[in-house]
């Protein structure tokens, strides 16, 4: 079986804590998993939080994949050149490690694209720190899509950010951008591409034969027939109608303030939202710590935690690894379904 790769994310954040605590509590979840990281990022944190782990460090993925770890051993693949590793101070992110963080993510992604790994599970990154070193992407999702993208892309949208839990799945038409930019970022083509990707991946990755999709309106009361905005009339509804003619089970744009009620959300396998907080507020209110960030539309499985770097919690016993464990399990299940 090909391995799943786990990146630490920001090494000064709780990414290392989550990996170490998850492994110490549920080592069986890490079967066929390889951590992509310089060794000291995890070794130093393991000593600091007093979690005994034996690390087996490899300079190539092939060597790491060929090794059969013991019950208390964690496999690490370190693709980072020595001069890029930087210095890690727990709770204090530094630009000195930015290139190493990016190197780990890119190396793991390219391994998945080369079919040397079956899935990528990512820890949280400190976006502002990476941007200071020239990182041009709003977040993981856009970077992974960029690395996966072929030269000629005919679709307006070729990836979709989705968060999923046992209670709710939400997909985003736009991801990391200012609220003021959202209306201009919406289009019929982009909305239609998103609907198609969600429908396709729910079938192929989640084993849902006939997905039921809800579509959120952008404006209060879904625009109130154009009185509070015309995006529903001019963009969202036309896209939904085209999708329906293709056999996709999608609603017209519906008011977001009632779409997430207990009675309504049980009618959908996923709800497509117009912007970041429209999607993330309800799922984090219902499932924070248990939800998983999934990127749909990629040629490989990618999941991630539903939280940030939590710099103030680094080293604390209050750090929870439940979202990381959920991300590992969901990646495994998606690979088994595909």
C-alpha positions in Angstrom: 0.0 0.0 0.0 1.3 3.5 -0.9 1.7 5.8 2.1 -0.2 8.8 3.2 1.9 11.8 3.8 1.4 14.2 6.7 3.0 17.7 6.7 3.5 19.5 10.0 2.6 23.0 8.8 4.0 25.8 10.9 6.6 24.2 13.2 6.2 26.8 15.9 2.5 26.1 16.1 0.5 23.1 17.4 1.1 21.0 14.3 3.9 19.0 15.9 1.9 18.7 19.1 -1.1 17.3 17.3 1.0 14.7 15.5 2.8 13.6 18.6 -0.3 13.5 20.8 -2.3 11.7 18.1 0.5 9.1 17.6 0.9 8.5 21.3 -2.9 8.0 21.8 -3.7 6.2 18.5 -0.6 4.8 16.9 -2.6 2.4 14.8 -4.0 5.4 12.9 -0.5 6.1 11.6 -0.1 2.8 9.8 1.1 3.6 6.3 1.6 7.2 7.2 4.9 9.1 6.8 5.5 12.5 8.3 7.2 15.0 5.9 9.4 17.1 8.2 12.9 17.9 9.4 13.6 15.6 12.3 14.3 18.4 14.9 10.8 19.9 14.4 9.3 16.8 16.1 12.2 15.6 18.2 12.5 18.9 20.1 8.7 19.2 20.7 8.5 15.5 21.8 11.1 16.3 24.5 9.4 19.5 25.5 6.0 17.9 26.0 7.4 14.6 27.3 6.0 12.2 24.8 8.4 9.3 24.1 8.5 8.5 20.4 11.2 6.7 18.4 11.8 8.5 15.1 13.1 6.8 11.9 14.3 9.6 9.6 14.9 9.1 5.8 16.2 11.4 3.1 14.1 9.8 0.4 10.4 8.8 0.2 11.3 5.5 -1.3 13.4 4.5 1.7 10.7 5.7 4.1 8.0 3.8 2.2 10.1 0.6 2.2 10.7 0.6 6.0 8.3 -1.2 8.3 8.2 0.8 11.6 7.8 -0.9 15.0 4.8 -0.1 17.2 6.4 2.9 18.8 8.3 4.2 15.7 7.2 7.2 13.6 8.6 7.4 10.1 9.9 10.8 8.9 10.8 11.8 5.4 12.9 15.0 5.4 13.1 16.6 1.9 14.5 19.9 3.3 18.1 20.9 2.6 20.1 21.7 5.7 20.5 25.4 4.8 16.7 25.9 4.7 15.6 24.4 8.0 15.9 27.6 10.1 15.4 27.8 13.8 12.2 26.9 15.6 11.0 28.6 18.8 7.8 27.1 20.1 5.0 29.6 19.9 7.0 32.1 18.0 6.8 31.7 14.2 9.8 32.8 12.2 10.5 33.5 8.5 13.6 31.5 8.9 11.6 28.3 8.5 9.2 29.5 5.8 11.1 28.0 2.9 11.3 24.7 4.8 7.5 24.7 5.4 6.9 25.3 1.7 9.4 22.7 0.7 7.7 20.0 2.8 4.3 20.9 1.3 5.5 21.0 -2.3 7.6 17.8 -1.9 4.6 15.9 -0.5 2.3 17.2 -3.2 4.7 16.3 -6.0 5.0 12.8 -4.5 1.2 12.5 -4.6 1.1 13.7 -8.2 3.8 11.2 -9.1 1.6 8.5 -7.6 4.3 7.7 -5.0 1.8 8.4 -2.2 -2.0 8.0 -2.0 -3.0 11.0 0.1 -1.8 14.3 1.7 -2.8 15.4 5.2 -1.7 18.9 6.1 -1.1 20.6 9.3 -2.0 24.3 9.8 0.3 27.0 8.4 1.0 30.6 9.4 0.0 32.4 6.2 1.3 35.8 7.1 4.8 34.5 7.9 4.9 32.6 4.6 3.8 35.7 2.6 6.7 37.7 4.1 9.0 35.3 2.3 7.2 35.6 -1.0 4.5 32.9 -0.8 2.0 34.1 -3.4 -1.1 32.0 -2.3 -3.9 32.7 0.1 -3.5 29.3 1.7 -2.9 25.6 1.2 -5.9 25.0 -1.0 -4.8 27.5 -3.7 -1.1 26.3 -3.6 -2.0 22.7 -4.0 -4.3 23.5 -6.9 -1.5 25.5 -8.5 0.9 22.6 -8.2 -1.6 20.2 -9.6 -2.7 22.4 -12.4 -1.8 21.6 -16.0 -0.8 24.3 -18.4 -4.2 24.5 -20.1 -7.2 24.7 -17.8 -10.5 25.1 -19.5 -12.6 25.4 -16.3 -13.0 28.7 -14.4 -12.7 26.7 -11.2 -10.7 23.5 -10.9 -10.7 23.0 -7.2 -13.2 23.4 -4.3 -12.5 23.8 -0.6 -14.9 21.7 1.5 -15.2 21.1 5.2 -16.8 17.9 6.3 -18.0 16.3 9.6 -20.5 13.7 10.5 -23.0 16.5 10.9 -22.5 18.7 7.9 -20.5 19.3 4.7 -20.0 22.8 3.3 -18.3 23.7 0.0 -17.0 27.2 -0.9 -17.5 29.2 -4.1 -14.8 31.6 -3.0 -12.1 30.9 -0.4 -9.7 33.4 1.2 -10.6 36.9 0.2 -12.1 40.1 1.6 -15.9 40.1 1.8 -15.9 43.2 -0.4 -14.3 41.2 -3.2 -16.8 38.3 -3.1 -19.6 39.6 -5.4 -17.2 40.4 -8.2 -15.5 37.0 -7.8 -18.8 35.1 -8.4 -19.7 34.0 -11.9 -22.1 31.6 -13.6 -19.2 29.6 -15.0 -17.3 29.4 -11.6 -20.5 28.5 -9.7 -21.3 25.8 -12.3 -17.8 24.4 -12.1 -18.0 24.2 -8.3 -21.3 22.4 -8.4 -20.0 19.9 -10.9 -16.8 19.2 -8.8 -18.8 18.8 -5.6 -21.2 16.4 -7.3 -18.4 14.4 -8.9 -16.2 14.1 -5.8 -19.1 13.2 -3.5 -19.8 10.3 -5.9 -16.2 9.3 -6.5 -14.5 10.1 -3.2 -17.4 9.6 -0.7 -19.4 6.9 -2.3 -22.7 8.9 -2.4 -24.5 7.7 -5.5 -26.9 10.6 -5.9 -25.7 13.7 -4.0 -28.2 16.2 -2.8 -26.8 19.7 -2.9 -28.1 22.9 -1.3 -27.0 26.3 -2.7 -26.8 29.4 -0.4 -27.8 32.8 -1.6 -25.2 35.6 -1.2 -27.5 38.2 0.1 -30.1 38.3 3.0 -33.2 36.3 2.2 -31.4 35.1 -1.0 -31.8 38.6 -2.4 -35.5 38.9 -1.8 -36.3 38.7 -5.5 -33.6 41.3 -6.3 -34.4 43.8 -3.6 -31.2 43.1 -1.6 -28.9 42.3 -4.5 -29.1 40.6 -7.9 -26.3 37.9 -7.6 -29.0 35.2 -7.0 -30.9 36.2 -10.1 -28.0 36.9 -12.4 -25.4 34.3 -11.3 -26.4 31.7 -8.8 -29.8 30.7 -10.1 -28.7 30.4 -13.8 -25.8 28.2 -12.7 -28.1 25.9 -10.7 -30.5 25.6 -13.6 -27.8 24.5 -16.0 -26.5 22.0 -13.4 -30.0 20.6 -13.0 -30.3 20.0 -16.7 -27.1 17.9 -16.4 -28.8 15.7 -13.8 -27.3 17.3 -10.7 -29.6 17.5 -7.7 -29.1 21.1 -6.7 -31.5 23.7 -5.2 -32.1 27.2 -6.3 -30.3 29.8 -4.1 -31.8 29.6 -0.7 -31.5 32.0 2.4 -28.4 31.0 4.3 -29.9 32.0 7.7 -32.4 29.0 7.6 -30.5 26.6 5.3 -28.3 25.3 8.2 -31.2 24.6 10.6 -31.4 21.1 12.0 -34.4 20.2 9.8 -33.0 21.7 6.6 -29.4 20.5 6.7 -30.4 16.8 7.0 -31.8 17.1 3.5 -28.4 17.7 1.9 -25.2 15.8 1.4 -23.4 19.2 1.0 -24.3 22.8 1.1 -22.5 25.2 -1.3 -21.7 28.6 0.2 -20.7 31.9 -1.4 -17.9 32.9 0.9 -15.6 31.7 3.7 -17.5 32.6 6.9 -20.9 31.7 5.4 -19.5 28.1 5.3 -17.1 27.9 8.2 -19.3 29.5 10.9 -22.0 26.9 10.9 -19.6 23.9 10.6 -17.3 25.1 13.3 -20.3 25.9 15.6 -21.5 22.4 15.1 -18.3 20.3 14.7 -15.2 22.3 15.7 -12.4 19.9 16.4 -14.1 17.1 14.5 -14.4 18.6 11.1 -11.9 18.0 8.2 -10.8 20.4 5.5 -10.9 18.6 2.1 -9.8 19.9 -1.3 -12.0 18.6 -4.0 -11.0 18.5 -7.7 -7.4 17.5 -7.2 -6.0 14.4 -8.8 -5.1 13.0 -5.3 -6.8 13.0 -1.9 -6.0 15.9 0.4 -7.4 16.5 3.8 -6.4 18.9 6.6 -7.3 19.9 10.1 -10.1 22.4 10.7 -8.1 24.7 13.0 -5.2 27.1 12.9 -1.7 27.2 14.4 -3.0 28.1 17.9 0.4 29.6 18.9 -0.9 30.3 22.4 -1.6 26.6 23.1 1.8 25.2 22.0 3.1 22.7 24.5 -0.2 22.8 26.5 -2.0 19.6 27.5 -5.1 21.3 26.2 -4.0 20.7 22.5 -6.5 18.4 20.9 -5.6 16.1 18.1 -9.1 15.0 17.2 -9.2 17.0 13.9 -5.9 15.5 12.8 -7.1 12.0 13.5 -10.3 12.7 11.7 -8.3 14.0 8.7 -6.2 10.8 8.6 -9.3 8.6 8.8 -11.2 10.5 6.2 -8.2 10.4 3.8 -8.0 6.7 4.2 -11.7 6.2 3.6 -11.6 8.5 0.5 -8.7 6.5 -0.9 -10.6 3.2 -0.2 -13.7 4.6 -2.0 -11.9 6.0 -5.1 
